[in-house]
């Protein structure tokens, strides 16, 4: 337990001793201030490395300030993640605020994980003053299963949430700046199912609901995905499902996308892009894509939709797919 009302300037920490029913608590008005002395930071070491902890709780109500500015300005060099967690089961993160992550904020290779009532604040990746931009600052990267994120706020410079695992539920959250509630990117070898994103408010996100597969992805499959009850304002696009993530070129994509539903979405677009994209490849067309009860204002009032089997109901503007 870190005592109330303190600030601690710290370097890399590790929690790697086998432990069950343990907790790490940052008390009220206490901040862990991550060192920004790049010259003294060890190579390839994250700020907080966690492994072999079962039924572990990482909690506030204190905060972590990653002092990311100097790291963002040197983004081609190594930058530490705030937390890298693996080989753990029954993991809880709650009631904590994380700011200015040098790189990804929470990289979670943990099973039976719940993250709730947290706040993540990083600058966007596009600002008038480029020196203040944060890059690659994913909020939460999901690699374990089952995984439950709820009742949290994430503003960042990359994916608000990046999902890479089965049995994932994201709900009742507010996502501001960032690259959306994303699945992937997927390059092949993944077989992902039972992923739900629901009751999310997006504001200033670019885009909001997002599935990204590399254009040359090897065999794999994504199915049984639901994006539902989403409210979007000031977003660049409402939804993007693409098999052209790594390149715009047609290549031999062997990754199958099917049984994806987008339902009850209300969006206001802030620019001149197409309102949404369903961009699949001739080598592996997308199957059973459902769009239902979707209203989008602004943008070009047109969609990109190709090489996909799409059914629609009450969608405005209407969608016309080519194959």
C-alpha positions as CSV (number, residue, x, y, z in Angstrom):
1,X,0.0,0.0,0.0
2,X,1.3,3.4,-1.0
3,X,0.2,6.0,1.6
4,X,-2.2,8.8,1.0
5,X,-1.1,12.2,-0.4
6,X,2.4,11.3,-1.6
7,X,4.3,11.5,-4.9
8,X,6.9,8.9,-5.7
9,X,9.4,9.3,-8.6
10,X,10.1,5.7,-9.7
11,X,11.8,3.6,-12.3
12,X,10.9,0.1,-13.4
13,X,9.0,-2.1,-11.0
14,X,8.2,-5.8,-11.1
15,X,5.7,-8.0,-9.3
16,X,6.7,-11.4,-10.4
17,X,6.7,-13.5,-7.2
18,X,4.0,-16.2,-7.1
19,X,1.2,-14.8,-5.0
20,X,-2.5,-15.5,-4.5
21,X,-5.0,-13.0,-3.1
22,X,-2.5,-10.1,-3.2
23,X,-3.1,-6.4,-3.9
24,X,-1.2,-3.3,-4.9
25,X,-2.9,-0.1,-3.7
26,X,-2.2,3.5,-4.5
27,X,-4.0,5.6,-2.0
28,X,-6.0,8.8,-2.5
29,X,-4.0,11.8,-3.8
30,X,-0.9,9.7,-4.3
31,X,0.9,9.6,-7.7
32,X,3.5,7.2,-9.1
33,X,5.6,9.5,-11.3
34,X,7.4,7.5,-13.9
35,X,11.0,8.6,-14.5
36,X,11.5,10.4,-17.8
37,X,15.2,10.1,-17.7
38,X,15.7,8.1,-20.9
39,X,19.4,7.9,-20.5
40,X,19.0,5.9,-17.3
41,X,16.1,3.7,-18.3
42,X,17.1,0.1,-18.9
43,X,16.6,-1.3,-22.5
44,X,13.4,-3.2,-23.2
45,X,12.0,-2.9,-19.6
46,X,8.5,-1.7,-19.0
47,X,7.4,0.4,-16.0
48,X,5.5,-2.3,-14.2
49,X,6.0,-6.0,-15.1
50,X,3.6,-8.4,-13.6
51,X,3.5,-12.2,-13.8
52,X,2.5,-15.3,-11.8
53,X,-0.1,-13.5,-9.7
54,X,-3.5,-15.1,-9.2
55,X,-6.5,-13.3,-7.8
56,X,-4.5,-10.1,-7.9
57,X,-6.0,-6.5,-7.4
58,X,-4.3,-3.4,-8.7
59,X,-6.3,-0.5,-7.3
60,X,-6.4,3.2,-6.5
61,X,-7.9,5.7,-6.0
62,X,-4.4,7.2,-6.7
63,X,-2.8,7.7,-10.1
64,X,0.2,6.9,-12.4
65,X,1.7,9.7,-14.5
66,X,3.9,8.2,-17.2
67,X,5.5,11.5,-18.1
68,X,5.2,10.5,-21.7
69,X,6.2,13.7,-23.5
70,X,9.9,13.0,-23.9
71,X,9.2,9.4,-24.9
72,X,6.6,10.5,-27.6
73,X,9.2,12.9,-29.0
74,X,11.6,9.9,-29.5
75,X,9.0,7.4,-30.7
76,X,11.3,5.4,-32.9
77,X,13.3,4.4,-29.8
78,X,12.2,2.0,-27.1
79,X,9.4,3.3,-24.9
80,X,8.1,1.5,-21.8
81,X,4.6,0.4,-21.4
82,X,2.9,1.3,-18.1
83,X,1.9,-2.3,-17.3
84,X,2.9,-5.5,-19.0
85,X,1.0,-8.4,-17.3
86,X,1.2,-12.1,-18.1
87,X,0.8,-15.7,-16.7
88,X,-1.8,-14.5,-14.2
89,X,-5.4,-15.5,-13.6
90,X,-8.2,-13.6,-11.8
91,X,-6.7,-10.1,-12.4
92,X,-8.6,-6.9,-11.3
93,X,-7.7,-3.3,-12.1
94,X,-10.0,-0.7,-10.6
95,X,-10.4,2.9,-9.4
96,X,-7.2,4.2,-10.8
97,X,-6.2,7.1,-13.1
98,X,-3.4,6.7,-15.7
99,X,-1.9,9.6,-17.6
100,X,0.7,10.3,-20.2
101,X,1.7,6.7,-21.0
102,X,5.0,6.6,-22.9
103,X,3.7,3.6,-25.0
104,X,0.8,1.2,-24.5
105,X,-0.8,1.7,-21.2
106,X,-2.1,-1.7,-20.1
107,X,-0.8,-4.7,-22.0
108,X,-2.8,-7.6,-20.5
109,X,-1.9,-11.3,-21.2
110,X,-4.0,-12.3,-18.2
111,X,-7.1,-14.5,-18.0
112,X,-10.3,-14.0,-16.1
113,X,-9.6,-10.2,-16.0
114,X,-11.9,-7.4,-15.0
115,X,-11.0,-3.7,-15.5
116,X,-13.5,-1.1,-14.3
117,X,-13.8,2.4,-13.0
118,X,-10.5,3.5,-14.4
119,X,-9.5,6.6,-16.3
120,X,-6.8,6.9,-19.0
121,X,-5.8,10.3,-20.3
122,X,-3.3,10.8,-23.1
123,X,-3.2,13.5,-25.8
124,X,-4.5,12.6,-29.3
125,X,-2.1,11.5,-32.0
126,X,-2.9,14.5,-34.2
127,X,-2.5,18.0,-32.8
128,X,-1.6,21.4,-34.2
129,X,1.5,21.2,-32.0
130,X,3.0,17.9,-33.2
131,X,5.5,17.8,-30.3
132,X,2.6,17.3,-27.9
133,X,1.1,14.3,-29.7
134,X,1.1,10.9,-28.1
135,X,1.7,7.9,-30.4
136,X,1.1,4.1,-29.9
137,X,-0.6,4.8,-26.6
138,X,-3.2,2.1,-26.7
139,X,-5.4,2.3,-23.6
140,X,-6.1,-1.4,-23.0
141,X,-4.7,-4.3,-25.0
142,X,-6.7,-7.5,-24.5
143,X,-4.8,-10.8,-24.9
144,X,-6.4,-13.0,-22.2
145,X,-9.8,-14.6,-21.8
146,X,-12.4,-14.1,-20.5
147,X,-11.9,-10.3,-20.3
148,X,-14.3,-7.7,-19.0
149,X,-13.9,-3.9,-19.3
150,X,-16.6,-1.7,-18.1
151,X,-17.6,1.7,-16.6
152,X,-14.3,3.4,-17.6
153,X,-13.1,6.5,-19.5
154,X,-10.3,6.3,-22.1
155,X,-8.8,9.2,-24.1
156,X,-5.7,8.4,-25.9
157,X,-3.5,8.6,-29.1
158,X,-4.1,5.1,-30.5
159,X,-6.7,2.3,-29.9
160,X,-8.9,3.1,-26.9
161,X,-9.2,-0.7,-26.6
162,X,-7.5,-3.3,-28.8
163,X,-9.0,-6.7,-28.6
164,X,-7.0,-9.9,-29.5
165,X,-8.8,-12.6,-27.5
166,X,-12.0,-14.6,-27.3
167,X,-14.8,-14.0,-24.8
168,X,-14.3,-10.3,-24.5
169,X,-17.0,-7.8,-23.2
170,X,-16.5,-4.1,-23.3
171,X,-19.5,-2.1,-22.0
172,X,-20.7,1.1,-20.3
173,X,-17.6,3.2,-21.2
174,X,-16.8,6.6,-22.5
175,X,-14.1,6.8,-25.3
176,X,-12.7,10.2,-26.3
177,X,-9.8,10.8,-28.6
178,X,-8.2,7.6,-29.9
179,X,-8.6,5.1,-32.7
180,X,-11.7,3.4,-31.4
181,X,-12.9,0.1,-30.0
182,X,-10.7,-2.1,-32.2
183,X,-10.3,-5.7,-32.9
184,X,-6.8,-6.4,-34.2
185,X,-4.8,-5.8,-36.1
186,X,-5.0,-9.5,-37.2
187,X,-2.3,-11.0,-39.4
188,X,-3.3,-14.6,-39.3
189,X,-3.2,-17.6,-36.9
190,X,-5.9,-16.0,-34.8
191,X,-9.3,-17.7,-34.3
192,X,-11.4,-15.2,-32.3
193,X,-15.1,-15.4,-31.3
194,X,-17.6,-14.1,-28.8
195,X,-16.6,-10.4,-28.7
196,X,-19.1,-7.8,-27.7
197,X,-18.8,-4.0,-27.5
198,X,-22.0,-2.3,-26.2
199,X,-23.3,0.8,-24.6
200,X,-20.3,2.9,-25.5
201,X,-20.2,6.7,-26.0
202,X,-17.5,7.9,-28.4
203,X,-16.5,11.6,-28.8
204,X,-13.7,12.7,-31.0
205,X,-12.7,9.2,-31.9
206,X,-11.2,8.3,-35.2
207,X,-12.9,6.0,-36.2
208,X,-15.2,4.5,-33.5
209,X,-16.0,0.8,-34.1
210,X,-13.1,-0.8,-35.9
211,X,-12.0,-4.3,-37.2
212,X,-8.6,-4.4,-38.9
213,X,-7.0,-7.3,-40.8
214,X,-3.8,-7.2,-42.7
215,X,-4.2,-7.4,-46.4
216,X,-1.8,-10.4,-46.6
217,X,-3.1,-12.2,-43.5
218,X,-2.6,-15.9,-43.3
219,X,-5.4,-18.4,-42.3
220,X,-7.5,-17.4,-39.3
221,X,-11.1,-16.4,-38.5
222,X,-13.1,-13.8,-36.7
223,X,-16.8,-14.5,-36.0
224,X,-19.6,-13.9,-33.6
225,X,-18.9,-10.2,-33.0
226,X,-21.4,-7.7,-31.8
227,X,-21.1,-3.9,-31.7
228,X,-24.4,-2.6,-30.2
229,X,-25.9,0.5,-28.6
230,X,-23.2,3.0,-29.6
231,X,-23.5,6.8,-29.5
232,X,-20.9,8.8,-31.5
233,X,-20.2,12.5,-31.8
234,X,-17.4,14.3,-33.6
235,X,-16.0,11.0,-35.0
236,X,-14.2,10.7,-38.3
237,X,-16.0,7.5,-39.3
238,X,-18.7,5.5,-37.6
239,X,-17.4,2.0,-38.3
240,X,-14.5,0.5,-40.3
241,X,-14.1,-3.2,-41.1
242,X,-11.1,-3.7,-43.4
243,X,-8.9,-6.4,-44.8
244,X,-6.6,-3.7,-46.1
245,X,-5.0,-2.6,-42.8
246,X,-1.4,-3.0,-43.7
247,X,-1.7,-1.9,-47.3
248,X,-4.2,-0.8,-49.9
249,X,-3.1,-3.5,-52.3
250,X,-5.1,-6.6,-53.2
251,X,-3.1,-9.6,-52.0
252,X,-3.9,-13.2,-51.1
253,X,-5.8,-12.8,-47.8
254,X,-6.7,-16.1,-46.2
255,X,-8.4,-14.7,-43.1
256,X,-12.1,-15.2,-42.8
257,X,-14.5,-12.6,-41.3
258,X,-18.1,-13.6,-40.8
259,X,-21.1,-13.2,-38.5
260,X,-20.4,-9.5,-37.6
261,X,-23.3,-7.4,-36.4
262,X,-23.4,-3.6,-35.9
263,X,-26.7,-2.6,-34.3
264,X,-28.4,0.5,-32.9
265,X,-25.7,3.1,-33.7
266,X,-26.2,6.8,-33.8
267,X,-23.3,8.8,-35.2
268,X,-22.3,12.4,-36.1
269,X,-19.3,12.6,-38.5
270,X,-17.0,15.5,-38.1
271,X,-15.3,15.7,-41.5
272,X,-15.6,14.7,-45.2
273,X,-14.8,11.0,-45.0
274,X,-17.2,8.2,-46.0
275,X,-19.4,7.4,-43.0
276,X,-18.2,3.8,-42.9
277,X,-16.1,1.2,-44.6
278,X,-16.6,-2.5,-45.2
279,X,-13.6,-3.2,-47.3
280,X,-13.0,-6.9,-47.9
281,X,-10.8,-8.6,-50.5
282,X,-11.7,-10.7,-53.5
283,X,-9.5,-13.5,-52.2
284,X,-11.5,-13.8,-48.9
285,X,-14.9,-11.9,-49.1
286,X,-16.6,-11.2,-45.7
287,X,-19.7,-13.2,-44.9
288,X,-22.9,-12.5,-42.9
289,X,-22.3,-8.8,-42.1
290,X,-25.4,-7.3,-40.5
291,X,-26.2,-3.6,-40.2
292,X,-29.3,-2.8,-38.2
293,X,-30.9,0.4,-36.9
294,X,-28.0,2.8,-37.8
295,X,-28.3,6.5,-38.4
296,X,-25.3,8.5,-39.4
297,X,-25.2,12.3,-40.0
298,X,-22.4,14.3,-41.7
299,X,-19.5,13.0,-43.7
300,X,-20.0,12.2,-47.4
301,X,-23.3,10.4,-46.6
302,X,-21.9,7.4,-48.5
303,X,-20.2,4.1,-47.7
304,X,-17.4,2.1,-49.0
305,X,-18.6,-1.5,-49.2
306,X,-17.0,-4.2,-51.3
307,X,-16.5,-7.9,-51.4
308,X,-18.9,-8.5,-48.6
309,X,-22.3,-10.2,-48.0
310,X,-24.2,-7.6,-46.1
311,X,-27.8,-7.5,-44.8
312,X,-29.3,-4.2,-43.7
313,X,-32.3,-3.0,-41.8
314,X,-33.1,0.7,-41.1
315,X,-29.7,2.0,-42.1
316,X,-29.3,5.7,-43.1
317,X,-27.5,6.5,-45.4
318,X,-28.2,3.2,-47.2
319,X,-25.4,0.8,-48.0
320,X,-24.7,-0.7,-51.5
321,X,-22.0,-3.3,-51.7
322,X,-20.0,-4.4,-54.8
323,X,-18.4,-7.8,-55.3
